[in-house]
Amino acid sequence: MINFIVWLVIGGVIGWVASLIMRTDGQQGIFLNVIVGIIGAALGGWFISPLVGVGTINQGAFSLGALVVSLLGAIVLLAIVNLVRRGSAR
């Protein structure tokens, strides 16, 4: 149970940092930050992890490399959402 709570908190922080980097923080709340962090970590796990050989927070690997891969996945997710919504990745 504690791992689930940590996973949600870390996912929220990653989603929040990604939204700050992509300048979408004003449009998102806490719930959406958590969703972006977790789905972004999944994307990072599928596409970025095999390239660098590091896990993500979704795989239970709480290391600096896993946080960076998860953050990159969240940034890519927000860029895709911005591209679909506005026509530019920003």
C-alpha positions, 0 to 999 in steps of 0.5 A, a space after each residue: 500500500 505504501 508503494 502505491 502512495 509513493 508511486 502516486 506522489 512521485 507521479 504527481 511531482 513528475 507531472 507537475 515538473 513536466 507541466 512547468 517545463 511545457 508551460 501547461 501548469 495553469 491548465 492542469 490540477 493535481 489530479 491531471 499532474 498525477 495522470 500525466 506523470 504516470 502515463 508519461 512514465 509508461 511512455 518513457 518505459 516503452 520508448 526511452 527505457 530500452 535506449 538507455 537501459 534504465 527503468 521507470 517509476 512504474 517498474 518500481 525503480 526509484 532512482 535518479 535515472 528512473 525519475 529522469 526517464 519518467 520526466 522525459 516521458 511526461 514531457 513527450 506526452 504533454 508535447 503530443 497533447 499540445 500538438 493535437 490541441 494547438 497544432 504546435 508542441 510549444 
